[in-house]
Amino acid sequence: MSSAKPTLGYPSRTAAVAAFRAQGMEINAIAERIGISPSTVSALECSVRRYPPKSQRGDSTCRTVHLPVGLLQRLAPHARRRGLTRETLAWMIVDAVAESDLVDAVLDDAEELAS
């Protein structure tokens, strides 16, 4: 693992990303400000969730999920409008569906499940 890289007055790029996201900055704006790619911002943001400060540790962890390239391409315009990476948008969609208990409504497969 590489050592922390002080960034814009923060002790690391991860700390900078966390602070900027807490201020409501979009991923693309953070990437431009720090001088890294939006996908690196997303990865650093995930590492904050995976390895939060001890005072904030809960049960949140990240797992890798592979999505088909075609799916990511269909999400691209929606992600661009929001200043997000395609992967972050996909994560947000899945999180919103699960959090709102909308899986059955989104899949609309009640008849198949009943048989």
N, C-alpha and C positions, 0 to 999 in steps of 0.2 A: 504494500500500500504506500502511495506517495505521501510526502509530508504536506501539511496545509500550506496553501499559497495565499498570503495576506492579499486582500483585494478591496480596494476603495475604502480603506479604514476598518474593514472587518478582518477577523483573524483567518478566514478562509473563504474560498469561493462559495462553499456550501452555506456558510453563515451569511454571506452577502445575498445569495439567492433567497434564503429564508426571510431575511429582513425585507427585501424588496417585495416579495410575495405578500408578506404581512401588511405592507403599505398599499397593496392592491395593484402593483405593477403587473403588466402582462408579460408572458414568457418572452416574446420577441423583443420587447423593450429592455428587459433584463439582459438578454443575450447581447444586444447591441451595446448596452452600457458597460457590461463586463468585458466584452470582446470575445465571447464564446458562442457556439452554435445553440439554437433553441433546443436541440436534442440533448446537449450537455446540461442546459438549465434544467430540463425535465429529469435527467438522471440525478443531478444534485438534489433536486427537490425530493425525489424518491428516497435518496439516502438520508434526508432529514427525517422522513417518516420511518425509515428502517432503523436508523440509529439516532433517535431524538436524545436531547440532553436527559440525564438521569431524572431530573425533576419532572419531566413531561412524558416519561415512558408509560405507555399503556400496552395494548395488545396489537397496535398497528404495525404490520410488516408488509413488505412488498414481495410479490412473486412474479416471475416472468410468465407472460401469456403471449403466445405467438399468434399474430393475426395475419390473414392472407393479404398480400399486397393490394389486390383489387379492392378489398374492404377499406384499407387505409387510403387508397386513391379516391374512393367515393366520399370519405370524410374530409379530404384535403380542403375543399372550398369552405366548408363550415369551420374548420380549424383556423384557416387563414383569417376569416372574418372576426374571429375571437382572439387572435394573436396567440394561438396555442399550437402545439405540435399535434399531429394526427393521433399519436399515441396517448397524449394527455387528454384529448377530447374523448377518445374511446374509453379511457379510464373513468372520466367524469360521467359519461353516459351510463356505463355499467353501474357505477356507484349510485347515480340518481335512480335508476330503475330498481336496484336492490333496496335502497333506503326507503323508497316510496312503496315498496311491495307491489310493483307493477309488472313483474315477470310474466304472470299469467295473461295480463292484458296485452302486453307487447307481443308475446308469442301467439296468442289467440289459438291455443291448441287444446282447449277444454274438452272438445268432443273426442279427440284422439286419446286423451288421458283417461276418459271415462270408459273406453272400450277395452 
